[in-house]
Amino acid sequence: MTAVVEGTPTVQRDFRLIDSTLRDGSHAISHQYTVDQVVAVVKGLDAAGVQVIEVAHGDGLGGSSFNYGFSAVDELELVAAAVQATTNAQIACLMLPGIGVVDDLKRVRDLGVGVARIAVHCTEADITEQHIKAAKDLGMEAIGFLMMAHMNTPEGLLAQARLLQSYGADTVYIADSAGALTTNEVRARVAEIVGGIDVPLGVHAHQNLSLAVANSIAAYEEGARNLDGTSAGLGAGAGNCPTEILAAVCEKNGIVSGVDPLALMDVAEEVTRPLMSRQQVVDRAGLLLGYAGVYGSFLLHAQRAAERYGVSQAEILLELGRRKVVGGQEDMIIDVAVELARKHAEAEGAAS
């Protein structure tokens, strides 16, 4: 396929790469991005040939709150800085209906954002109609984004994708928000959806089972033509598909990404890693997210709850998995921690 970025000559690419370091990566640093950091990341990714760069609070427009974590800098200021810093790449935003509202889309469009990703749980596409149509009316590209894709079957995801398409989505995404999908499960979902919709499909992969790059390549092989990554893998949980590794693997496999792997390596090493409070690794907690199928952004919240109530983070994550919690239910983390603490206290009392 040939993808065109506004203001640049046509570049031959086999897929479109969207980098969400400045949105998904916000989770990993507790939403503390500064303007200078955003500008540095945008300039580096833009120079490397990345087509679309997503900027927002980790939980999307309007996400700065007690429940999800307050941003150090208002996201509109970060978005404005990103738009000013880019030469070729488009700036995108993410919005979760119920957290963000249509007025948020209007504000970022006025700042120069051209791509709106409207994200919902993988069974709730029906709540996106107003927001997708609003994005289109504003002249934005609208992407329907189905989160926690492991919690729906291939057939179920296809039905949801068709709804997004019917509302006017230009592209549909499935997001492995918990990093819980195996490569075969990704293949099955992508093959089913690609064969049943008329718009391009994208895949957003997480690293909890160390499969993000493999799953992204498998998705491409099955027909996905949009892939997500983040610089140095910076993102919720154990992190995302590392943009620079994805680009390098694509080159070795003869897949034309249209980006410069060496330049992306420089961005990861010299810009992104220095701003990370911790390096993205698949540690016990990160692996448990994928194993239990828990939303990636719950990781730091669960860690804080474990420390506050004196219980195991692993216990919290496993219980959240058993309860099949989804994005937006962050308040359940405290509930689970309190219940576990009470049970431990009762067990200790009975034993004494």
C-alpha positions as CSV (number, residue, x, y, z in Angstrom):
1,M,0.0,0.0,0.0
2,T,1.1,3.6,-0.4
3,A,0.5,5.9,2.6
4,V,0.6,9.6,2.2
5,V,1.5,12.0,5.0
6,E,0.4,15.6,4.5
7,G,3.1,18.0,3.4
8,T,5.6,15.3,2.3
9,P,6.3,13.4,-0.9
10,T,4.6,10.1,-1.3
11,V,6.5,7.4,0.6
12,Q,6.1,3.7,-0.2
13,R,5.2,1.7,2.9
14,D,3.7,-1.7,3.5
15,F,1.8,-0.5,6.6
16,R,1.2,2.6,8.6
17,L,3.0,3.0,11.9
18,I,1.4,4.9,14.7
19,D,3.6,5.7,17.7
20,S,1.8,6.2,21.1
21,T,4.8,6.9,23.3
22,L,3.2,10.2,24.3
23,R,-0.1,8.6,25.2
24,D,0.3,5.0,26.3
25,G,3.7,5.8,27.6
26,S,2.1,8.3,29.9
27,H,0.9,5.4,32.1
28,A,4.4,4.3,32.8
29,I,5.5,7.7,34.1
30,S,2.3,8.5,36.0
31,H,1.3,11.1,33.4
32,Q,4.2,13.4,34.2
33,Y,5.3,14.4,30.7
34,T,6.8,17.9,30.4
35,V,6.5,20.1,27.3
36,D,10.3,19.7,26.6
37,Q,10.0,15.9,26.7
38,V,7.0,15.9,24.4
39,V,8.8,18.2,21.9
40,A,12.0,16.0,22.0
41,V,10.1,12.8,21.4
42,V,8.0,14.3,18.6
43,K,11.0,15.8,16.8
44,G,12.9,12.5,17.0
45,L,10.0,10.3,15.8
46,D,9.1,12.8,13.1
47,A,12.6,12.9,11.7
48,A,12.7,9.1,11.7
49,G,9.7,9.0,9.4
50,V,6.9,8.0,11.8
51,Q,3.6,8.9,10.2
52,V,1.3,9.4,13.1
53,I,2.2,10.3,16.7
54,E,-0.5,10.0,19.4
55,V,-0.5,12.5,22.3
56,A,-2.9,12.6,25.3
57,H,-3.3,11.6,28.9
58,G,-2.8,7.8,29.2
59,D,-6.5,7.3,29.6
60,G,-7.2,9.7,26.7
61,L,-8.6,13.2,26.5
62,G,-10.0,14.3,29.8
63,G,-8.2,11.5,31.7
64,S,-6.4,13.8,34.1
65,S,-8.4,13.0,37.3
66,F,-8.3,11.5,40.7
67,N,-9.3,8.1,39.4
68,Y,-6.8,7.9,36.6
69,G,-4.0,10.1,37.8
70,F,-3.4,13.8,37.3
71,S,-1.2,15.1,34.5
72,A,1.8,17.3,35.4
73,V,1.0,19.5,32.4
74,D,-2.4,20.1,30.9
75,E,-2.8,17.8,27.9
76,L,-3.9,20.6,25.6
77,E,-0.6,22.3,26.3
78,L,1.2,19.1,25.4
79,V,-0.9,18.6,22.3
80,A,-0.2,22.2,21.1
81,A,3.5,21.7,21.7
82,A,3.5,18.4,19.7
83,V,1.7,20.0,16.8
84,Q,4.2,22.8,16.7
85,A,7.1,20.4,16.9
86,T,6.2,18.1,14.0
87,T,7.1,18.8,10.4
88,N,5.7,15.8,8.6
89,A,3.9,13.5,11.0
90,Q,0.2,13.9,11.9
91,I,-0.7,14.3,15.6
92,A,-3.4,12.0,16.9
93,C,-5.3,11.8,20.1
94,L,-7.2,9.1,21.9
95,M,-10.6,9.5,23.6
96,L,-12.6,7.1,25.7
97,P,-16.3,8.1,25.6
98,G,-17.4,8.8,29.2
99,I,-13.9,10.1,30.1
100,G,-13.5,12.5,27.2
101,V,-16.4,14.3,25.5
102,V,-17.0,15.7,22.0
103,D,-15.9,19.2,23.1
104,D,-12.5,17.7,23.8
105,L,-12.3,16.6,20.2
106,K,-13.2,20.1,19.1
107,R,-10.4,21.6,21.3
108,V,-7.7,19.4,19.9
109,R,-8.9,19.8,16.4
110,D,-8.5,23.5,16.8
111,L,-5.0,22.9,17.9
112,G,-4.2,20.9,14.7
113,V,-4.8,17.3,15.7
114,G,-5.9,15.4,12.6
115,V,-6.5,11.8,13.8
116,A,-9.0,10.8,16.5
117,R,-8.9,7.3,18.0
118,I,-12.2,6.5,19.8
119,A,-11.5,3.7,22.2
120,V,-14.0,1.4,24.0
121,H,-14.1,-2.0,25.5
122,C,-14.2,-4.7,22.8
123,T,-17.9,-5.4,23.3
124,E,-19.1,-1.8,23.5
125,A,-18.7,-0.3,20.0
126,D,-22.3,0.9,20.0
127,I,-21.4,3.8,22.3
128,T,-18.9,5.3,19.8
129,E,-21.4,6.4,17.1
130,Q,-21.7,10.0,18.4
131,H,-18.0,10.4,18.8
132,I,-16.9,8.9,15.5
133,K,-19.4,11.0,13.6
134,A,-18.3,14.1,15.5
135,A,-14.7,13.4,14.6
136,K,-15.7,13.1,10.9
137,D,-17.8,16.2,11.0
138,L,-14.7,18.0,12.3
139,G,-12.7,16.8,9.3
140,M,-10.6,14.4,11.3
141,E,-9.7,10.8,10.5
142,A,-11.7,8.6,12.8
143,I,-10.2,5.3,14.1
144,G,-12.4,2.9,16.1
145,F,-10.3,1.3,18.8
146,L,-11.5,-2.0,20.5
147,M,-9.7,-2.5,23.8
148,M,-9.0,-5.7,25.7
149,A,-9.4,-7.7,22.5
150,H,-8.6,-11.0,24.3
151,M,-12.0,-10.7,26.0
152,N,-14.0,-11.2,22.8
153,T,-14.0,-14.0,20.1
154,P,-12.8,-13.4,16.5
155,E,-16.5,-13.5,15.4
156,G,-17.5,-11.1,18.2
157,L,-14.8,-8.7,17.3
158,L,-15.9,-8.7,13.7
159,A,-19.4,-7.8,14.7
160,Q,-18.0,-4.9,16.7
161,A,-15.7,-3.8,13.9
162,R,-18.7,-3.7,11.5
163,L,-20.5,-1.4,13.9
164,L,-17.5,1.0,14.0
165,Q,-17.3,0.9,10.2
166,S,-21.0,1.7,9.9
167,Y,-20.6,4.8,12.1
168,G,-17.9,6.1,9.7
169,A,-14.6,4.8,11.1
170,D,-11.9,5.1,8.5
171,T,-9.8,2.4,10.3
172,V,-10.6,-0.2,13.0
173,Y,-8.1,-1.3,15.6
174,I,-8.0,-4.2,18.0
175,A,-5.9,-3.5,21.1
176,D,-4.3,-6.3,23.2
177,S,-4.6,-3.9,26.2
178,A,-3.6,-6.7,28.6
179,G,-0.9,-8.2,26.5
180,A,-2.8,-11.4,26.9
181,L,-3.1,-12.7,23.3
182,T,-0.9,-15.4,21.9
183,T,0.3,-15.2,18.3
184,N,-2.2,-17.8,17.1
185,E,-5.0,-15.8,18.8
186,V,-3.9,-12.6,17.1
187,R,-3.8,-14.4,13.7
188,A,-7.3,-15.8,14.2
189,R,-8.8,-12.4,15.2
190,V,-7.1,-10.4,12.4
191,A,-7.9,-13.0,9.7
192,E,-11.6,-13.0,10.8
193,I,-11.9,-9.2,10.8
194,V,-9.9,-8.4,7.7
195,G,-12.2,-10.7,5.7
196,G,-15.3,-9.0,6.9
197,I,-14.8,-5.3,6.8
198,D,-14.0,-2.8,4.0
199,V,-11.7,-0.4,6.0
200,P,-8.1,-1.1,7.1
201,L,-7.4,-2.9,10.3
202,G,-4.8,-2.1,12.9
203,V,-3.3,-3.9,15.9
204,H,-2.0,-2.4,19.1
205,A,0.2,-4.9,21.0
206,H,1.5,-5.0,24.5
207,Q,4.6,-6.9,25.8
208,N,3.3,-8.7,28.9
209,L,3.9,-12.2,27.3
210,S,7.0,-10.9,25.4
211,L,5.0,-11.3,22.2
212,A,4.3,-7.7,21.1
213,V,6.7,-7.7,18.1
214,A,5.8,-11.3,17.0
215,N,2.1,-10.5,17.3
216,S,2.5,-7.3,15.3
217,I,4.3,-9.2,12.5
218,A,1.7,-11.9,12.6
219,A,-1.0,-9.3,12.3
220,Y,0.6,-7.8,9.3
221,E,1.0,-11.2,7.7
222,E,-2.8,-11.8,8.2
223,G,-3.7,-8.4,6.6
224,A,-3.5,-5.7,9.3
225,R,-2.1,-2.5,7.6
226,N,-1.8,-0.3,10.7
227,L,0.6,-1.2,13.6
228,D,1.3,0.6,16.8
229,G,4.5,0.9,18.8
230,T,6.1,3.0,21.4
231,S,9.7,4.2,21.7
232,A,11.7,1.8,24.0
233,G,8.4,0.0,24.6
234,L,7.3,2.8,27.0
235,G,3.7,2.0,28.0
236,A,1.3,0.5,30.4
237,G,2.0,-2.7,32.1
238,A,5.1,-4.4,30.7
239,G,5.1,-1.9,27.9
240,N,4.1,-1.8,24.3
241,C,5.6,-3.1,21.0
242,P,8.9,-1.2,20.8
243,T,8.8,0.9,17.7
244,E,12.5,0.6,17.0
245,I,12.5,-3.2,17.3
246,L,9.4,-3.5,15.2
247,A,11.1,-1.4,12.5
248,A,14.3,-3.4,12.6
249,V,12.4,-6.8,12.4
250,C,10.3,-5.5,9.5
251,E,13.5,-4.5,7.6
252,K,15.0,-8.0,8.2
253,N,11.7,-9.6,7.0
254,G,11.5,-7.4,3.8
255,I,8.5,-5.5,5.1
256,V,8.7,-1.8,4.2
257,S,7.9,0.4,7.2
258,G,9.0,3.7,5.7
259,V,10.8,4.6,8.9
260,D,14.5,4.6,9.8
261,P,15.3,1.9,12.3
262,L,18.7,3.4,13.3
263,A,17.1,6.8,13.9
264,L,14.4,5.2,16.0
265,M,17.1,3.4,18.0
266,D,18.7,6.8,18.7
267,V,15.4,8.2,19.9
268,A,14.8,5.3,22.2
269,E,18.3,5.4,23.7
270,E,19.0,9.1,23.9
271,V,15.5,10.6,24.3
272,T,13.0,8.1,25.7
273,R,15.1,5.9,28.1
274,P,16.5,8.9,30.1
275,L,12.9,10.1,30.9
276,M,11.7,6.7,32.1
277,S,11.4,6.2,35.8
278,R,12.0,2.5,35.3
279,Q,12.9,0.5,32.2
280,Q,10.2,-1.6,30.6
281,V,10.8,-5.2,31.6
282,V,8.6,-8.2,31.8
283,D,8.8,-8.7,35.5
284,R,6.5,-10.8,37.7
285,A,3.8,-8.1,37.9
286,G,4.0,-7.4,34.1
287,L,3.8,-11.0,33.2
288,L,0.8,-11.5,35.6
289,L,-1.1,-8.8,33.7
290,G,-0.8,-10.9,30.5
291,Y,-1.3,-14.2,32.3
292,A,-4.5,-13.0,34.1
293,G,-5.7,-10.8,31.3
294,V,-5.7,-7.5,33.3
295,Y,-5.7,-4.0,31.7
296,G,-2.1,-2.8,31.5
297,S,-2.7,0.6,33.1
298,F,-3.7,-1.1,36.3
299,L,-0.1,-2.0,37.1
300,L,1.1,1.0,39.0
301,H,-2.3,1.5,40.6
302,A,-2.1,-2.1,41.9
303,Q,1.4,-1.6,43.2
304,R,0.3,1.5,45.2
305,A,-2.7,-0.4,46.6
306,A,-0.5,-3.3,47.6
307,E,1.9,-1.0,49.5
308,R,-1.0,0.9,51.1
309,Y,-2.9,-2.1,52.4
310,G,-0.1,-4.5,53.0
311,V,-1.1,-7.2,50.5
312,S,0.5,-8.8,47.5
313,Q,0.4,-7.0,44.2
314,A,0.2,-10.5,42.5
315,E,-2.9,-11.4,44.6
316,I,-4.5,-8.1,43.5
317,L,-3.8,-8.7,39.8
318,L,-5.0,-12.3,39.9
319,E,-8.2,-11.4,41.6
320,L,-8.8,-8.6,39.1
321,G,-8.3,-11.1,36.4
322,R,-10.8,-13.5,37.9
323,R,-13.4,-10.7,38.1
324,K,-12.7,-9.8,34.4
325,V,-12.4,-6.1,35.2
326,V,-12.0,-3.7,32.2
327,G,-10.6,-0.3,31.6
328,G,-12.4,2.4,33.5
329,Q,-12.8,0.1,36.6
330,E,-9.7,1.4,38.4
331,D,-11.7,1.9,41.5
332,M,-12.0,-1.9,41.8
333,I,-8.3,-2.1,42.6
334,I,-8.8,-0.5,46.0
335,D,-11.9,-2.6,46.6
336,V,-9.9,-5.8,45.9
337,A,-7.0,-4.7,48.0
338,V,-9.2,-3.9,51.0
339,E,-11.0,-7.2,50.7
340,L,-7.7,-9.1,50.6
341,A,-6.4,-7.2,53.6
342,R,-9.5,-8.0,55.5
343,K,-9.3,-11.7,54.6
344,H,-5.7,-11.9,55.7
345,A,-6.5,-10.2,59.0
346,E,-9.4,-12.6,59.6
347,A,-7.2,-15.6,58.8
348,E,-4.5,-14.4,61.1
349,G,-7.1,-13.9,63.9
350,A,-8.5,-17.3,63.5
351,A,-5.0,-18.9,63.6
352,S,-4.0,-17.1,66.8
